[in-house]
Amino acid sequence: MREVQVTLPELTLLVATRAALGTGLGLLLAHCLPESQRKAVGWTLLLVGGLTTIPLAFEVLGKVRASTPEGCQ
């Protein structure tokens, strides 16, 4: 099993970037705003969410380490 220790600020950033990504995608698929506004806001959120997720994912995945089973050392 793998174990990752993530600090609260890192977790908050990960959640916020994923929320922006999801909100942008939702706006692109929904019809709640005029088309020009929906596309502008949707693509912006989608791109910001996606681009900010990449460096955070590398940072978190760089912390992954194999955990030892209980009783083993």
C-alpha positions in Angstrom: 0.0 0.0 0.0 1.2 3.5 -0.6 1.1 6.3 1.9 1.0 10.0 1.2 1.1 12.7 3.8 -0.4 15.9 2.6 -0.5 19.1 4.5 -3.8 21.0 5.0 -2.7 23.9 2.6 -1.8 21.3 -0.1 -5.1 19.5 0.4 -7.0 22.8 0.1 -5.1 23.7 -3.1 -5.9 20.3 -4.6 -9.6 20.5 -3.8 -9.8 24.1 -5.1 -8.1 23.2 -8.4 -10.4 20.2 -8.9 -13.4 22.3 -8.0 -12.4 24.9 -10.7 -11.9 22.2 -13.2 -15.3 20.6 -12.5 -17.1 23.9 -12.4 -15.6 24.9 -15.7 -16.6 21.6 -17.3 -20.1 22.0 -15.8 -20.6 25.4 -17.2 -19.5 24.3 -20.7 -22.0 21.5 -20.6 -24.9 23.5 -19.0 -27.1 26.2 -20.6 -27.5 28.5 -17.6 -25.7 31.5 -19.1 -25.7 33.1 -22.5 -23.4 31.1 -24.8 -20.6 33.7 -25.1 -20.3 34.1 -21.3 -20.7 30.4 -20.6 -17.9 29.5 -23.0 -15.6 32.3 -21.7 -16.0 31.4 -18.0 -16.2 27.7 -18.6 -13.0 27.5 -20.6 -11.2 29.8 -18.2 -12.1 27.7 -15.2 -11.3 24.5 -17.0 -7.9 25.7 -18.1 -7.0 27.2 -14.7 -8.1 24.1 -12.9 -6.3 21.8 -15.2 -3.0 23.8 -15.4 -2.8 24.3 -11.6 -3.5 20.6 -10.9 -0.5 19.4 -12.8 2.3 20.9 -10.6 0.3 20.0 -7.4 0.0 16.4 -8.6 3.7 16.2 -9.2 4.4 17.6 -5.7 2.0 15.2 -4.0 3.1 12.2 -6.1 6.7 13.0 -5.2 5.8 12.3 -1.6 4.4 8.8 -2.2 6.3 6.1 -0.4 5.6 2.5 0.2 4.3 1.9 3.7 5.4 -1.2 5.6 2.7 -3.6 6.9 2.1 -3.4 10.6 4.5 -5.5 12.6 7.2 -5.3 9.9 10.2 -3.0 10.0 
